[in-house]
Every structure is written in C-alpha cells, then in structure tokens.
C-alpha cells in the first residue's frame, strides 16, 4: 500500500509539474484560443498563472482523498470533499471578492486548495498514525481497511514493529508453555507521557 501511494504521489506531482511548466510556457497561446480581446488578455494571462499555482495542491488532495476511500474512510473522504467546495471555496469567493475585488476571486481557489490539503493531510495522518489501530463502534472494536493492511504488511514482511508485533521464535513460545497470549510477547500498553 505504501509503495503504491508513494508511486501515485510521485507520478501525480511529476505529471502536475510537467503540465504546469507546459501551461506556463504556452500561457499566451492557451489564453488566445479562448480570448482575443487585447484589454482583457493581460488579466487572463495573470489569472491563469494564479490558477496554475494551485493545481499541484489539488493533485495531491485528489490522491489522498482516493487513498482515504481505499482505506475504508469514505465518510471522511466525503466530508473533506464537501468542505473543499462548500465550506472553504464558496465562502472564500465572497470574502476575497469583498477584500480584494476581482483578484480576490482568482486567489480564492489557491487558498481553498491549500486549506483543503492541510485538512486532508491532518485527517489522513490521524487515520494512518492512529495509535490504537482500530475504531470504536459501540461496544466493539472494528478494524478498518488500513488496520488490516498494516497487519498483513507486517506479516508478509515478518517485521518487528515496536508495540505492535514481532516474530517470536518457537523456543520462546515453548518457554511460555505454549501460551499464545499476545501481551506475553508484545507490550502494547499505553506509553506514559
């Protein structure tokens, strides 16, 4: 999972940077296709440059939103997507228009993208780095897709992960009278701060 996410982010950022560079190089030609009024042409070129500044942020946001969905956090993904447009972008349009006029309208999107990405990275981090590795649902604990993936990855790699798992030799199991009680082998108690 981590390898695929790393590949997806690397590919997306690389492709975004290439597309941004191409659009910057050919900005005037791109704008001329859609707008050929000399009075508005300068504004359009400037506005396109501003819009391009946020495209890489959206690319990373999109990958992380899809990663959240793949990990079983569809509700968080939906909330973040709705927040991006409804809670951040739309109000920013009104605020930035009032504060900076037409330039404020153009800068509203990059600001919304930056804030959305910060929100998404925060939520993603809380899910990935959840010290409990489960969610509480009523009286039960439930493993999410990311928790299951972590267990499978540790098993396949035969990894020793502090406070989570370790490979135990048969001799140690034999010395514990074949008692497979997990706390005998892995200390998962809460760390004192």
Secondary structure, DSSP 8 states (H G I E B T S, - for coil): -HHHHHHHHHHHHHHHHHHHHHHHHTHHHHHHHH---HHHHHHHHHHHHHHHTTHHHHHHHHHHHHHHHHTT-HHHHHHHHHIIIIIIIHHHHHHHHHHHHHHHHHHHHHHHHHHHHHHHHHHHHHHHT-TT-SEEETTEEE--HHHHHHHHHHHHHT--BTTTB----HHHHHHTTT---GGGT--------
